[in-house]
Amino acid sequence: MRTNTSGKRERLIAAARDTLYANGVDGTSLADIAAAADVPLGNVYYYFRTKDDLVGAVIQDRLDMAHGLLDSIEAGSADPGQRLKAFFAALAGDGDEVARYGCPFGSLCMELDKRAEGPGPAADLMRVPIAWIERQFAALGRPDARDLAMDAMARYQGAALLASTLRDPTVMAAAGYRAAAWIDSLA
């Protein structure tokens, strides 16, 4: 049974995830997050001592989302080529949001990378899908699986940057089709 306090924490994380994505880490205050979660500002400190603690919870939430997507794709097909295409199709399906705010993972990583200590755990937002993509290419028998995984992530991140800069969601759809053709050519 879920308690009310658990619901507030989850609302704060969800509100932080959405607000940080739309406004950036530096452009978002704890008051903004509290308002979006419909929680009194003082309650934020009950769950998160600092803004960085809340950002860490958002990073974990995003990682959980990534693992959920990858697990779902794994369950949907035994073919690594089809899995890769499903991954890129899922990413391309978020074209409207990406065109408005950029890649939710890449944007957060870039923003946190500007800090003196670097992106820290946020780098896992890139490492996790890259490792998964590498496993798919390895399952296709590709000896250059690591390089292909890096190329694949660079393709997506580049498309996300262009879609956001140009505010054009069709960039993501086109990138998804090109990724599928590229994967077919490598299989």
C-alpha positions as CSV (number, residue, x, y, z in Angstrom):
1,M,0.0,0.0,0.0
2,R,1.4,3.4,-1.1
3,T,1.4,6.2,1.5
4,N,0.6,9.8,0.8
5,T,4.3,10.7,1.4
6,S,5.3,8.3,-1.3
7,G,2.9,10.0,-3.7
8,K,4.3,13.4,-3.0
9,R,7.9,12.2,-3.6
10,E,6.8,10.6,-6.9
11,R,4.9,13.8,-7.9
12,L,8.0,15.9,-7.1
13,I,10.2,13.6,-9.3
14,A,7.7,13.7,-12.2
15,A,7.3,17.4,-11.9
16,A,11.1,17.9,-11.7
17,R,11.6,15.6,-14.7
18,D,9.2,17.6,-16.8
19,T,10.2,21.0,-15.6
20,L,14.0,20.3,-15.9
21,Y,13.4,19.0,-19.4
22,A,11.4,22.1,-20.4
23,N,13.5,24.8,-18.6
24,G,16.9,23.2,-18.0
25,V,18.6,22.6,-14.6
26,D,19.7,26.2,-14.2
27,G,16.4,27.6,-15.4
28,T,14.4,25.6,-12.9
29,S,14.0,26.4,-9.2
30,L,12.8,24.2,-6.4
31,A,9.8,26.6,-6.2
32,D,9.0,25.8,-9.9
33,I,9.1,22.1,-9.2
34,A,7.0,22.4,-6.0
35,A,4.4,24.4,-7.9
36,A,4.3,21.9,-10.8
37,A,3.9,19.1,-8.3
38,D,1.3,21.0,-6.3
39,V,3.3,20.5,-3.2
40,P,4.3,23.2,-0.7
41,L,7.9,24.3,-1.2
42,G,8.8,23.3,2.4
43,N,7.8,19.7,1.6
44,V,10.5,19.5,-1.1
45,Y,13.1,19.6,1.6
46,Y,11.5,16.7,3.4
47,Y,12.2,14.5,0.4
48,F,15.3,16.1,-1.1
49,R,17.9,18.0,0.9
50,T,19.2,19.8,-2.2
51,K,18.3,20.5,-5.8
52,D,21.1,18.2,-6.8
53,D,19.5,15.4,-4.8
54,L,16.3,16.0,-6.8
55,V,18.3,16.1,-10.1
56,G,19.8,12.8,-9.0
57,A,16.3,11.3,-8.6
58,V,15.4,12.6,-12.0
59,I,18.4,10.9,-13.5
60,Q,17.4,7.7,-11.8
61,D,13.9,8.1,-13.1
62,R,15.2,8.6,-16.6
63,L,17.4,5.5,-16.3
64,D,14.4,3.5,-15.1
65,M,12.5,4.7,-18.2
66,A,15.4,3.7,-20.4
67,H,15.6,0.2,-18.9
68,G,11.8,-0.1,-19.3
69,L,12.0,0.8,-22.9
70,L,14.9,-1.6,-23.6
71,D,13.3,-4.4,-21.7
72,S,10.1,-3.9,-23.7
73,I,12.0,-4.0,-26.9
74,E,13.8,-7.1,-25.8
75,A,10.5,-8.8,-25.0
76,G,9.1,-7.8,-28.3
77,S,11.6,-9.5,-30.6
78,A,14.4,-12.0,-30.5
79,D,16.0,-10.5,-33.6
80,P,18.7,-7.9,-32.8
81,G,18.2,-6.0,-36.1
82,Q,14.5,-5.7,-35.3
83,R,15.3,-4.6,-31.8
84,L,17.6,-1.9,-33.1
85,K,15.0,-0.6,-35.5
86,A,12.3,-0.7,-32.7
87,F,14.7,1.4,-30.5
88,F,15.1,4.0,-33.2
89,A,11.4,4.0,-34.0
90,A,10.6,4.6,-30.4
91,L,13.0,7.5,-30.2
92,A,11.6,9.0,-33.4
93,G,8.1,8.7,-32.0
94,D,9.0,11.4,-29.5
95,G,9.7,13.9,-32.4
96,D,7.3,16.6,-31.2
97,E,8.9,16.8,-27.7
98,V,12.4,16.5,-29.1
99,A,11.7,19.3,-31.6
100,R,10.7,21.5,-28.7
101,Y,13.2,20.6,-25.9
102,G,15.8,18.3,-27.4
103,C,16.6,14.8,-26.3
104,P,15.6,14.4,-22.7
105,F,18.7,12.4,-21.9
106,G,21.2,14.3,-24.1
107,S,20.0,17.7,-23.0
108,L,20.4,16.8,-19.3
109,C,23.8,15.2,-19.9
110,M,25.1,18.3,-21.8
111,E,23.8,20.7,-19.2
112,L,25.3,18.7,-16.3
113,D,28.6,18.2,-18.2
114,K,29.2,22.0,-18.0
115,R,29.6,21.7,-14.3
116,A,33.1,21.4,-12.9
117,E,32.6,17.8,-11.8
118,G,31.1,16.8,-15.2
119,P,27.9,14.9,-15.8
120,G,28.5,12.4,-13.0
121,P,25.7,9.7,-12.9
122,A,23.9,11.4,-15.8
123,A,26.5,10.0,-18.1
124,D,24.8,6.6,-17.6
125,L,21.9,8.1,-19.6
126,M,24.3,7.6,-22.6
127,R,26.2,4.6,-21.4
128,V,23.2,2.4,-20.8
129,P,21.6,2.7,-24.3
130,I,25.1,2.6,-26.0
131,A,25.9,-0.7,-24.2
132,W,22.5,-2.1,-25.2
133,I,23.0,-1.1,-28.8
134,E,26.5,-2.6,-28.7
135,R,25.0,-5.9,-27.5
136,Q,22.5,-5.9,-30.4
137,F,25.2,-5.3,-33.0
138,A,27.4,-7.9,-31.4
139,A,24.5,-10.3,-31.7
140,L,24.3,-9.5,-35.4
141,G,27.9,-10.8,-35.5
142,R,29.5,-7.4,-36.0
143,P,33.1,-7.3,-34.7
144,D,32.8,-3.5,-34.8
145,A,29.8,-3.5,-32.5
146,R,31.2,-0.8,-30.1
147,D,32.0,1.6,-33.0
148,L,28.6,1.0,-34.5
149,A,26.9,1.6,-31.2
150,M,28.7,4.9,-30.8
151,D,27.7,5.9,-34.4
152,A,24.1,4.9,-33.7
153,M,23.9,7.1,-30.6
154,A,25.6,10.0,-32.5
155,R,23.1,9.6,-35.3
156,Y,20.2,9.9,-32.8
157,Q,21.8,12.8,-30.8
158,G,22.6,14.7,-33.9
159,A,19.1,14.3,-35.2
160,A,17.7,15.4,-31.9
161,L,19.9,18.5,-31.9
162,L,18.8,19.4,-35.4
163,A,15.1,18.7,-34.7
164,S,15.3,21.0,-31.7
165,T,17.3,23.7,-33.3
166,L,15.1,23.8,-36.4
167,R,11.9,23.0,-34.3
168,D,11.1,20.4,-36.8
169,P,9.8,17.0,-35.6
170,T,10.0,15.6,-39.1
171,V,13.8,15.5,-38.7
172,M,13.3,12.7,-36.1
173,A,11.0,10.7,-38.3
174,A,13.4,10.9,-41.2
175,A,16.3,10.0,-39.0
176,G,14.3,6.9,-37.8
177,Y,13.8,5.8,-41.4
178,R,17.5,6.3,-42.3
179,A,18.5,4.5,-39.1
180,A,16.4,1.5,-40.1
181,A,17.9,1.4,-43.6
182,W,21.4,1.7,-42.1
183,I,20.8,-1.2,-39.7
184,D,19.5,-3.3,-42.6
185,S,22.6,-2.5,-44.6
186,L,24.8,-3.7,-41.7
187,A,23.0,-6.9,-40.9
